[in-house]
């Protein structure tokens, strides 16, 4: 198993304020036997300062994996982070997703062999994202619909992610039309399975880069289980300046080949090959 029950891999890029809120969320987890690996795709020193402060003052076990900023290379930094994980069970999330206090516990409670768990997220608008402070995370107010509504959030069907439990939680997880996939904001599974498919395809930029590794895992025989109403995180607002049509088209071609040829392995992952074709 390694030194910890699980390694939580958090990807980030120049969102130090958001990352600080996320790390506050991991300070109040009901399950404490985990390490955090921050996969930083080239952030400036401001982010490093936030991380250094947590390493000095917090009980969290944090490793930082950083690379130079050479454009959107999330897949590359995630592969580096995977190799740094000391546990064989990995939880992937983003540095703008605050975990509910039972987040890590839920992933560990539901884990099983030959299976990855596909969680969800609850998107917050900009004003509420800015409003959330450490005390709101400690008290779990930011997961409370009454608190959110008092700050202007409208109640919708998606509110069920924050309010559901018991039979209703099982029912919505089981019968949701949303397919269980590898969504990098909230997914967990076994390191050995990720190594077998050679990790993330490093040719891929923004747009479906996490889904592609999920498709290879499925081709390898891994089942994906839906837990979007069980493992909860709130997603802080941000723009997406790295989104572009050229990268999206490239990613689409790679995913199409993965599906068409039922590929289980990428030659452009953790272990590098010489081939350069799409």
C-alpha positions as CSV (number, residue, x, y, z in Angstrom):
1,X,0.0,0.0,0.0
2,X,2.9,2.4,0.7
3,X,3.3,4.9,3.4
4,X,-0.3,6.3,3.2
5,X,-3.7,4.8,2.5
6,X,-3.9,7.1,-0.6
7,X,-2.1,9.9,-2.5
8,X,-4.2,12.9,-3.5
9,X,-2.8,14.4,-6.7
10,X,-3.8,18.1,-7.0
11,X,-3.1,19.8,-10.4
12,X,-2.6,23.6,-10.3
13,X,-1.5,26.5,-12.3
14,X,-1.2,30.1,-11.0
15,X,-4.3,30.0,-8.8
16,X,-2.6,30.5,-5.3
17,X,-5.7,31.9,-3.6
18,X,-7.9,29.0,-4.8
19,X,-5.2,26.4,-4.0
20,X,-5.0,27.8,-0.4
21,X,-8.8,27.3,0.0
22,X,-8.5,23.7,-1.4
23,X,-5.7,22.9,1.1
24,X,-7.8,24.2,3.9
25,X,-10.4,21.6,2.8
26,X,-7.8,18.8,3.2
27,X,-6.9,20.0,6.7
28,X,-10.4,19.1,7.9
29,X,-10.8,15.7,6.3
30,X,-12.3,12.9,8.4
31,X,-9.7,10.5,7.0
32,X,-6.2,11.8,7.7
33,X,-4.0,9.0,6.4
34,X,-3.1,10.5,3.1
35,X,-0.4,12.5,1.3
36,X,-0.9,15.4,-1.1
37,X,1.1,15.7,-4.3
38,X,0.7,19.1,-5.9
39,X,1.3,18.8,-9.7
40,X,2.2,22.4,-10.6
41,X,2.3,23.1,-14.4
42,X,4.7,26.1,-14.0
43,X,3.1,28.5,-11.5
44,X,5.1,31.5,-10.2
45,X,6.6,31.9,-6.8
46,X,3.4,33.1,-5.3
47,X,2.0,29.6,-5.5
48,X,5.2,28.1,-4.1
49,X,5.0,30.4,-1.1
50,X,1.4,29.2,-0.3
51,X,2.6,25.6,-0.5
52,X,5.7,26.3,1.6
53,X,3.6,28.0,4.3
54,X,1.4,24.9,4.5
55,X,4.4,22.6,4.7
56,X,5.7,24.6,7.6
57,X,2.5,25.2,9.6
58,X,0.1,22.4,8.6
59,X,-0.2,18.7,9.6
60,X,-0.7,17.9,5.9
61,X,1.9,15.7,4.2
62,X,2.7,17.7,1.0
63,X,5.1,17.1,-1.9
64,X,5.5,19.6,-4.7
65,X,6.2,18.5,-8.3
66,X,6.9,21.6,-10.5
67,X,7.9,22.1,-14.1
68,X,8.7,25.2,-16.2
69,X,5.8,27.1,-17.8
70,X,5.8,26.0,-21.4
71,X,2.1,26.3,-22.1
72,X,-0.6,23.9,-21.0
73,X,1.2,20.6,-20.1
74,X,-1.1,19.2,-17.4
75,X,-0.6,15.7,-18.7
76,X,3.1,15.9,-18.4
77,X,3.1,17.2,-14.8
78,X,0.5,14.6,-13.8
79,X,2.7,11.8,-15.0
80,X,5.6,13.2,-12.9
81,X,3.3,13.4,-9.9
82,X,2.1,9.8,-10.4
83,X,5.7,8.5,-10.1
84,X,6.1,10.5,-6.8
85,X,3.1,8.9,-5.2
86,X,4.0,6.6,-2.3
87,X,0.5,5.0,-2.1
88,X,-0.8,2.5,-4.7
89,X,-4.3,4.2,-4.5
90,X,-4.5,7.6,-6.2
91,X,-7.2,10.4,-6.0
92,X,-7.0,13.0,-8.7
93,X,-8.4,16.4,-8.3
94,X,-7.8,20.1,-9.2
95,X,-6.5,23.1,-7.3
96,X,-9.8,24.8,-7.6
97,X,-12.0,22.1,-6.1
98,X,-12.6,22.3,-2.3
99,X,-13.2,18.8,-0.9
100,X,-16.1,18.1,1.5
101,X,-14.8,16.8,4.9
102,X,-15.7,13.2,3.9
103,X,-14.1,13.4,0.4
104,X,-11.0,11.2,1.0
105,X,-12.9,8.8,3.4
106,X,-15.6,8.3,0.7
107,X,-13.1,7.4,-2.0
108,X,-11.3,5.0,0.2
109,X,-14.5,3.4,1.5
110,X,-15.8,2.7,-2.0
111,X,-12.6,1.6,-3.7
112,X,-12.3,-1.9,-5.1
113,X,-10.1,-3.9,-7.4
114,X,-10.3,-3.4,-11.2
115,X,-12.4,-0.3,-10.7
116,X,-12.0,3.5,-10.8
117,X,-14.4,5.8,-9.0
118,X,-15.9,8.7,-11.0
119,X,-16.9,11.6,-8.7
120,X,-18.6,14.9,-9.5
121,X,-18.3,18.6,-8.6
122,X,-20.7,21.4,-7.8
123,X,-19.8,24.7,-9.6
124,X,-19.9,27.9,-7.7
125,X,-20.2,31.4,-9.3
126,X,-17.4,34.0,-8.9
127,X,-18.9,36.0,-6.1
128,X,-19.4,33.0,-3.8
129,X,-16.0,31.6,-4.8
130,X,-14.4,34.8,-3.6
131,X,-16.5,34.9,-0.4
132,X,-15.5,31.5,0.9
133,X,-13.0,31.8,3.8
134,X,-11.2,29.3,6.0
135,X,-13.9,29.5,8.6
136,X,-16.5,28.6,6.0
137,X,-14.5,25.5,5.0
138,X,-13.8,24.5,8.7
139,X,-17.6,24.7,9.5
140,X,-18.4,23.2,6.0
141,X,-20.8,26.1,5.3
142,X,-19.7,26.2,1.7
143,X,-21.4,22.7,1.2
144,X,-24.6,23.8,2.9
145,X,-27.4,24.8,0.5
146,X,-28.9,27.3,3.0
147,X,-25.6,29.1,3.3
148,X,-25.1,29.1,-0.5
149,X,-28.7,30.3,-1.1
150,X,-28.1,33.1,1.5
151,X,-25.3,34.2,-0.8
152,X,-27.4,34.3,-3.9
153,X,-27.2,30.8,-5.3
154,X,-30.3,29.5,-7.0
155,X,-31.5,26.0,-6.1
156,X,-31.5,23.5,-9.0
157,X,-31.5,19.8,-9.6
158,X,-27.7,19.9,-9.2
159,X,-28.2,20.9,-5.6
160,X,-28.9,17.2,-4.9
161,X,-25.1,16.7,-5.0
162,X,-24.9,18.6,-1.7
163,X,-28.0,17.4,0.0
164,X,-28.5,13.7,-1.0
165,X,-27.8,10.7,1.3
166,X,-28.9,7.2,1.9
167,X,-31.2,5.6,-0.7
168,X,-31.5,8.8,-2.8
169,X,-27.7,9.0,-3.0
170,X,-27.6,5.4,-4.3
171,X,-30.5,5.9,-6.6
172,X,-29.0,9.1,-8.3
173,X,-25.6,7.5,-8.6
174,X,-27.1,4.4,-10.1
175,X,-29.5,6.0,-12.6
176,X,-27.8,9.3,-13.5
177,X,-27.6,9.6,-17.3
178,X,-24.1,11.0,-16.9
179,X,-21.6,8.3,-17.8
180,X,-18.9,7.4,-15.3
181,X,-15.6,8.6,-16.8
182,X,-12.1,9.7,-15.8
183,X,-12.8,13.3,-14.9
184,X,-9.6,14.8,-13.5
185,X,-11.4,17.0,-11.0
186,X,-12.7,14.0,-9.0
187,X,-11.6,10.5,-9.8
188,X,-9.7,7.7,-8.0
189,X,-8.1,4.4,-8.8
190,X,-5.1,2.2,-8.7
191,X,-1.6,3.4,-9.5
192,X,-0.6,0.0,-10.9
193,X,-3.5,0.2,-13.5
194,X,-2.4,3.7,-14.5
195,X,1.2,2.5,-14.9
196,X,0.1,-0.4,-17.1
197,X,-1.6,2.0,-19.6
198,X,1.4,4.3,-19.4
199,X,-0.3,7.3,-17.7
200,X,-1.6,10.4,-19.5
201,X,-0.8,11.0,-23.2
202,X,1.5,14.0,-23.1
203,X,0.6,15.1,-26.6
204,X,-2.7,16.3,-25.3
205,X,-3.5,19.9,-24.3
206,X,-6.7,21.2,-22.8
207,X,-9.9,19.3,-23.6
208,X,-10.6,15.7,-22.9
209,X,-7.1,14.8,-21.9
210,X,-8.3,13.1,-18.8
211,X,-11.1,11.3,-20.6
212,X,-8.6,9.7,-23.0
213,X,-6.7,7.9,-20.2
214,X,-10.1,6.7,-18.9
215,X,-10.9,5.2,-22.3
216,X,-7.6,3.3,-22.3
217,X,-8.3,2.0,-18.8
218,X,-11.7,0.8,-20.0
219,X,-10.1,-0.9,-23.0
220,X,-7.8,-2.6,-20.5
221,X,-10.8,-3.9,-18.6
222,X,-11.2,-1.4,-15.8
223,X,-14.8,-0.6,-14.7
224,X,-15.8,3.0,-13.8
225,X,-18.3,3.4,-11.0
226,X,-20.4,6.5,-10.6
227,X,-20.1,8.3,-7.2
228,X,-20.9,11.9,-8.2
229,X,-23.5,12.1,-5.4
230,X,-21.2,10.6,-2.8
231,X,-17.7,12.1,-3.2
232,X,-18.3,15.9,-3.2
233,X,-16.2,18.9,-4.0
234,X,-17.2,22.5,-4.8
235,X,-15.6,23.9,-7.9
236,X,-14.4,27.5,-7.6
237,X,-15.0,29.8,-10.5
238,X,-12.3,30.5,-13.1
239,X,-11.8,31.5,-16.7
240,X,-10.3,29.1,-19.3
241,X,-7.7,31.1,-21.3
242,X,-5.8,28.0,-22.3
243,X,-8.8,26.7,-24.3
244,X,-8.1,26.7,-28.1
245,X,-9.5,25.0,-31.2
246,X,-6.2,23.7,-32.5
247,X,-5.6,21.7,-29.3
248,X,-9.2,20.5,-29.2
249,X,-8.9,19.1,-32.7
250,X,-5.6,17.4,-31.9
251,X,-7.1,15.9,-28.8
252,X,-10.1,14.7,-30.7
253,X,-7.9,12.8,-33.2
254,X,-6.0,11.1,-30.4
255,X,-9.2,10.1,-28.6
256,X,-10.7,8.9,-31.9
257,X,-7.7,6.6,-32.5
258,X,-7.9,5.3,-28.9
259,X,-11.5,4.4,-29.4
260,X,-11.2,3.0,-32.9
261,X,-8.2,0.8,-32.2
262,X,-9.3,0.0,-28.6
263,X,-5.8,1.2,-27.4
264,X,-4.8,0.2,-23.9
265,X,-1.4,1.9,-24.0
266,X,0.0,5.3,-25.1
267,X,3.6,5.6,-26.5
268,X,3.6,9.2,-25.3
269,X,3.1,8.7,-21.6
270,X,5.2,8.0,-18.5
271,X,7.6,5.8,-20.6
272,X,8.5,7.6,-23.8
273,X,8.8,5.9,-27.2
274,X,10.2,7.2,-30.5
275,X,7.0,7.3,-32.5
276,X,5.4,10.7,-33.3
277,X,2.3,9.7,-35.2
278,X,-1.3,10.6,-34.1
